[in-house]
Amino acid sequence: MDFNDSPQEAEFRQEARRWLQENAPRFNNQEQTHDVKAYVALAREWQKCKADKGYAAIRWPREEGGLDGTPMQEVIFQDEEAKYPLPVGPLVTIGTQLAVPTIRKHGTAEQIEQFTRPTLHGDTLWCQLFSEPSAGSDLANIRTRAVKDGDDWVINGQKVWTSWAHISDWGILIARTDPSLTKHKGLTYFLVDMRSAGIDVRPIRQISGESEFNEVFFTDLRIPDACRIGAVGEGWKCAMTTLMNERVSVGGESQDLPRVEELIQQVQRSGQHPDRHRIAQMLTQELGLRNFRFRLLTSLSKGETPGPIAAMSKLVYANLLQDLSAMGLDSAGMNGVCATTDPLLKKFQHGYTWSAALRIAGGTDEILRNQIAERVLGMPGEIRVDKDIPFTQCR
Ligand SMILES: Cc1cc2nc3c(=O)[nH]c(=O)nc-3n(C[C@H](O)[C@H](O)[C@H](O)COP(=O)(O)OP(=O)(O)OC[C@H]3O[C@@H](n4cnc5c(N)ncnc54)[C@H](O)[C@@H]3O)c2cc1C
């Protein structure tokens, strides 16, 4: 694909390519995907290798571990990185793209100092302790309680769908500190040392046999007040920073997920007559998404939070991934649904199953559409009868 790089961008791409050629092959993840321990160790090492060079936070100032780079350089690096089977994904990005940006925006100087460098270097891995059995789409319905006791907060409650909680070092948590307030107002944001007493992590076994998700139970867990982010009662505001970053960060390219170029390759080798209009439409979406992400990254690099419009990135990408993976599998006939060693078919199979999860994780399609309708297009809001009453009166 022609990237239309400016001369400076072309130079940066060449440097990134050279550096990746020298370093990326040592971190090949292909044989290790089913050995979780090896995957985690490799992911930490790859993150460290990037951080040592400044590639883990290209847009950040050099003195803070970045490269003083531009959003475009970040996209260029991701393009080139995605050509290698590297151990990248939520295991690392929950920390680098969700926890750290939230801490840097709402945390104290000490918290920023304590967590930025170790996270950037892969020494600290994070999980996101937001969802609960009755708080997913309706996240403000959180029932996990935090009660102040001296200099600590005592936490009791349950989280669910917590990716990588079983191997994380720290977690970002939202809990209810004042149930007498309305549901969005009585929440507070904390950082949790996952090695603390009072945390019970129970893996959820998936249909694939893997266990990336967990249920997490808190029984009298004590969190020092120094691990609170933002003011008491400002948890919702801090959580929005996390969620907006989450919606910007998905939709990037990954080596193990198919792209439209590969769909064209698959359809051609299958010898079938493709639906050319549909493929052209998908390519338009893919290119549109790419440009839309540039805009979001530019606004992030100016210190802005992109706002509800960021929801479009994940909404469009997850649906595109599902459609193009389905077309790729269909074109292979029965081979599409059988175990295969063919790398391209494997990608379509992975893309098809992962896209279903992606349409739920970090906000379902329906919730994102509601947000876009109400907060981007200004359409009338859903009826929310429990919005303005104390949480204790919500059912
Ligand atoms: C792969 C994956 C990883 C995840 N990782 C994490 C994690 O690390 N940490 C974490 O905290 N959570 C995580 N989650 C949880 C995720 O955030 C929730 O699953 C998601 O927010 C949806 O919540 P729910 O599952 O409770 O579904 P529900 O909220 O119960 O929704 C069920 C259905 O009802 C629809 N619906 C609900 N309300 C409305 C409405 N108002 N209008 C229209 N339709 C509606 C939804 O769209 C959905 O189809 C993960 C989920 C997945 C799939």
The ligand as a Gaussian input file, in Angstrom:
#p B3LYP/6-31G(d) Opt

LIG

0 1
 C      -13.243000      -9.590000      25.171000
 C      -13.769000      -8.825000      26.342000
 C      -12.895000      -8.314000      27.277000
 C      -13.388000      -7.591000      28.373000
 N      -12.483000      -7.142000      29.289000
 C      -12.924000      -6.418000      30.341000
 C      -11.995000      -5.949000      31.333000
 O      -10.792000      -6.215000      31.265000
 N      -12.471000      -5.218000      32.361000
 C      -13.804000      -4.898000      32.481000
 O      -14.154000      -4.186000      33.414000
 N      -14.719000      -5.374000      31.585000
 C      -14.319000      -6.124000      30.531000
 N      -15.228000      -6.621000      29.609000
 C      -16.649000      -6.408000      29.853000
 C      -17.325000      -5.440000      28.889000
 O      -16.980000      -4.105000      29.175000
 C      -18.839000      -5.668000      29.018000
 O      -19.088000      -6.991000      28.578000
 C      -19.640000      -4.702000      28.181000
 O      -19.572000      -3.407000      28.695000
 C      -21.131000      -5.123000      28.103000
 O      -21.651000      -5.345000      29.380000
 P      -22.411000      -6.695000      29.737000
 O      -21.577000      -7.849000      29.304000
 O      -22.788000      -6.616000      31.180000
 O      -23.717000      -6.716000      28.827000
 P      -25.096000      -5.970000      29.153000
 O      -24.826000      -4.592000      29.584000
 O      -25.907000      -6.835000      30.045000
 O      -25.763000      -5.936000      27.725000
 C      -26.458000      -7.058000      27.159000
 C      -27.061000      -6.632000      25.821000
 O      -28.037000      -5.603000      26.016000
 C      -27.741000      -4.478000      25.202000
 N      -28.084000      -3.242000      25.900000
 C      -27.826000      -2.951000      27.204000
 N      -28.266000      -1.697000      27.487000
 C      -28.794000      -1.190000      26.348000
 C      -29.409000       0.053000      26.000000
 N      -29.536000       1.019000      26.897000
 N      -29.822000       0.217000      24.735000
 C      -29.683000      -0.767000      23.801000
 N      -29.122000      -1.977000      24.084000
 C      -28.680000      -2.189000      25.320000
 C      -26.234000      -4.546000      24.958000
 O      -25.847000      -3.872000      23.804000
 C      -26.012000      -6.059000      24.857000
 O      -26.300000      -6.492000      23.556000
 C      -14.771000      -7.355000      28.519000
 C      -15.664000      -7.887000      27.574000
 C      -15.190000      -8.613000      26.506000
 C      -16.165000      -9.177000      25.505000

